[in-house]
């Protein structure tokens, strides 16, 4: 929560693609097969891209989640962690 880019959980990394026609597509990988890659774009749109159309693919090392220390106070973070601890 404090530094979400330190370790990005599986399924939450943002992928950047460059297609053969030069289009840049950023999104979260939902599914990958030998035929196509399915991404959820930041708009919420689901986009399928044929593997043969992908020229370049990279994983971004910065989390899309903002550091909670910039959004919540230390007391709010403490309270949130205490609440999450009760959900076990």
Beta strands, then each sheet from edge to edge (+ up, - down):
strand 1: 14-19
strand 2: 24-32
strand 3: 36-40
strand 4: 46-50
strand 5: 54-59
sheet 1: 4+ 3- 2+ 1- 5+
end
